Amino acid sequence: MKTNDVIRTYLNQLILNNEIKPIEYKSKEIIFKEGSPCKYVCFILDGEVEISTLSYNGSQEVISLVGKNEFFGQYILFQPNSKYLGDVQAKGPVKLIKISKASLLEYLSKDKDLLEAYISIISNESFNIKQQVKLLSHKNALDRVIFYLDLISKNNICIIDSVSSLAKEVNLPRETVSRILSKLEKEKYLIKEKNTIHIL
């Protein structure tokens, strides 16, 4: 059973036992405001939330999107200064569960499978964050694209949604990524076929 499925199954049982109650939010409803204390780790049963902050030029910048069967607040809850780094807003109808620090520790201490699943999720997310930091440390656009393709490739095959989505992942303009892919194809580093990139 997948780690998220283990957690979902455990939480569903708590719901059936009336130990916790899901909370529903309407589209665009603010769940938590930036700077407010983080008292819960939240697990999304249905829907998606957007975490965003106000930039220096006054525009709202999206920090992350969190979807079904995912947590948010898990990194902040145990921090000394546990405050939300952005507004948490429902992108559409959202149903979620709020779990306090005390309850989370109790659940994890009672169920080994739940503990392993939770640690696995935190570990994977932490690893992905480190990979993202390493990706962004490549100042040269070509190096950044090559690093990312190597990162996501399986048997030298990379599946991407589009050049635009790839550009978003590497934090570069679409035109720049498109030029780099063309250059790498001419140099016989890769072959691009629609949404598939073959690394030679």
Buried (B, 14 or more C-beta within 10 A) or exposed (E): EEBBEBBBEBBEEBEEEEEBEBEEBEEEEEBBEBEBEBBBBBBBBBBBBBBBBEEEEEEEEEEEEBEBBBBBBBBBBEEEEBEBBBBBBBBEEBBBBBBEBEBBEEBBEEBEEBBEBBEBBEEEBEEEEEBBEEBEEBEEBEEBBBBBBEBBBEEEEBEBEEBEEBBEBBEBEBEBBBBBBEEBBEEEBBEBEEEEBBBE
